[in-house]
Amino acid sequence: MQNNEIKFPIGTFTYIDLFCGIGGFHQGMSKLGGECLYACDIDPDCRKTYEVNYGIRPDGDITKVRAEEIPPHDVLCAGFPCQAFSKAGNRLGFADATKGTLFFDIIRIINHHKPKYALLENVRNLASHDHGNTWKTIYDSLVDAGYYVNADPVIFSPHYLGIPQHRERVFIMCVRKDIGKLPPFVFNSVKIPSCSVDSILLEDYEIPDLDKFMLSKEQIDWIDNWNEFLQGIKCDKLPGFPVWTDCFCEYEDNPLLKEGWDVLPKWEQNFIKKNHDLWVANKEFINQWLVKARQNRLFFGSKAKLEWQAGETHSPNLWEHIMQIRPSGLRVKPGTYFPALVAITQTSIVGKKRRFLTPRECARLQSFPDSFQCDVKKAQAYKQFGNSINVDLVDLFARFRFGDKNVRKVYSQDSQFPQPKQLMPALNFEEGYD
Ligand SMILES: C[S@@+](CC[C@H](N)C(=O)[O-])C[C@H]1O[C@@H](n2cnc3c(N)ncnc32)[C@H](O)[C@@H]1O
């Protein structure tokens, strides 16, 4: 992370934390010396976690808050709800009567208070949603409010900084026009450092309730069976398509073809054919394997499906990988990084530890300090980290936007780009620092 050790005195500037969740923005902004004047979140569990950690009781539903009730502030931060734009949600975008329109509550507050800066975050899909029209609406609304905004959505992920989580998100940086222009944010992907999951994993002895996170015997046996499958099949390349064991039979016996081929979309027909071909090429082995695999009580529905997403390897071994139990099957990723934490319970399995990721490890993946007090309810804690913003990225984008020369040198085409006229007094990055 960038100059992690530098701390500015709290009160250097003020900020508000809309849709605050558990305070990913709060962590990053406070480290830079920001004083939080206001926070809000509709979720009572998030509000509780926020209060426990920061001593601030957030307001609830933003749509019920008048802009005048919010104190004036220098920086507005908002990771606004993303279901309306996310692949996992309904993707209605602004047409979503509730979650899609919350962006306009941000605009309402910006228009009233005209903070010097705003930093917004959302899912990657926002950049392409509705053929770019969603981004255009967001951009135009912020420009109309009197801000310079990065012209294209900036897409960034913690793994670009060496944090082992792939989580591409859109970051929107806004500077009030009288403060100064924003240089373009340029990221050279050649510089991506390598990641290691070990950088965030706890030793087993450090986990007080370890047994709650360990895989059961039945789960281990179920994964062992999938391992035997991967190691036993003969094929040029490991299946890049989802493996559906229902298709390991003659076409006339395939339950997915009960209604015939024509009712199925092309992509599904394609996967059925590929699975059938795999079965034909490995009939003897797969038939024997299926008998054994089906003896495990877990082997049905989504657990009878596999999604190999770990690339080519000579001797696949699931226990060296990161796995997730998803509605679409057991998803297997490389062992070097975690897929994006999500708000729904699809907690990653750390193959080599034969256990699920703990909330503390999720906190580390989001760069929260170990002193952060997680929600005591495990499911809530997973959800909260799945929703939160990565703290190191808040730090990076805040420094870039405030004009930290060192950060701009790395992420701007032109490090000589004129600095903002009116920096926060104690945040004067003009001289840079080492
Ligand atoms: C993507 S999360 C933001 C997480 C936050 N940035 C963090 O670091 O934890 C969006 C948050 O918006 C909250 N939210 C949804 N609708 C809301 C509303 N009408 N008013 C206030 N908060 C709302 C959700 O409860 C959720 O915590």
The ligand as an SDF file (V2000), in Angstrom:
LIG
                    3D

 27 29  0  0  0  0  0  0  0  0999 V2000
  -21.8540   -1.4000   -1.4680 C   0  0  0  0  0  0  0  0  0  0  0  0
  -22.3600   -1.2330    0.1820 S   0  0  0  0  0  0  0  0  0  0  0  0
  -21.2420    0.0120    0.7480 C   0  0  0  0  0  0  0  0  0  0  0  0
  -20.2720   -0.5180    1.7460 C   0  0  0  0  0  0  0  0  0  0  0  0
  -19.3230    0.4860    2.3560 C   0  0  0  0  0  0  0  0  0  0  0  0
  -18.6630    1.3420    1.4160 N   0  0  0  0  0  0  0  0  0  0  0  0
  -18.2630   -0.2280    3.1870 C   0  0  0  0  0  0  0  0  0  0  0  0
  -17.0740    0.0210    3.0310 O   0  0  0  0  0  0  0  0  0  0  0  0
  -18.6390   -1.0960    4.0020 O   0  0  0  0  0  0  0  0  0  0  0  0
  -23.8600   -0.3540    0.0340 C   0  0  0  0  0  0  0  0  0  0  0  0
  -24.5440   -0.0750    1.3580 C   0  0  0  0  0  0  0  0  0  0  0  0
  -25.6840    0.7450    1.1090 O   0  0  0  0  0  0  0  0  0  0  0  0
  -26.6410    0.4640    2.1050 C   0  0  0  0  0  0  0  0  0  0  0  0
  -27.9460    1.0100    1.6600 N   0  0  0  0  0  0  0  0  0  0  0  0
  -28.7960    0.4840    0.7460 C   0  0  0  0  0  0  0  0  0  0  0  0
  -29.8690    1.2800    0.6060 N   0  0  0  0  0  0  0  0  0  0  0  0
  -29.7020    2.3310    1.4400 C   0  0  0  0  0  0  0  0  0  0  0  0
  -30.4660    3.4980    1.7370 C   0  0  0  0  0  0  0  0  0  0  0  0
  -31.6310    3.7150    1.1590 N   0  0  0  0  0  0  0  0  0  0  0  0
  -29.9790    4.3490    2.6470 N   0  0  0  0  0  0  0  0  0  0  0  0
  -28.7950    4.1430    3.2560 C   0  0  0  0  0  0  0  0  0  0  0  0
  -28.0270    3.0460    3.0170 N   0  0  0  0  0  0  0  0  0  0  0  0
  -28.4650    2.1680    2.1120 C   0  0  0  0  0  0  0  0  0  0  0  0
  -26.5830   -1.0500    2.2410 C   0  0  0  0  0  0  0  0  0  0  0  0
  -27.0820   -1.4770    3.4810 O   0  0  0  0  0  0  0  0  0  0  0  0
  -25.0650   -1.3150    2.0820 C   0  0  0  0  0  0  0  0  0  0  0  0
  -24.4310   -1.4170    3.3340 O   0  0  0  0  0  0  0  0  0  0  0  0
  1  2  1  0
  2  3  1  0
  2 10  1  0
  3  4  1  0
  4  5  1  0
  5  6  1  0
  5  7  1  0
  7  8  2  0
  7  9  1  0
 10 11  1  0
 11 12  1  0
 11 26  1  0
 12 13  1  0
 13 14  1  0
 13 24  1  0
 14 15  1  0
 14 23  1  0
 15 16  2  0
 16 17  1  0
 17 18  1  0
 17 23  2  0
 18 19  1  0
 18 20  2  0
 20 21  1  0
 21 22  2  0
 22 23  1  0
 24 25  1  0
 24 26  1  0
 26 27  1  0
M  CHG  2   2   1   9  -1
M  END
$$$$
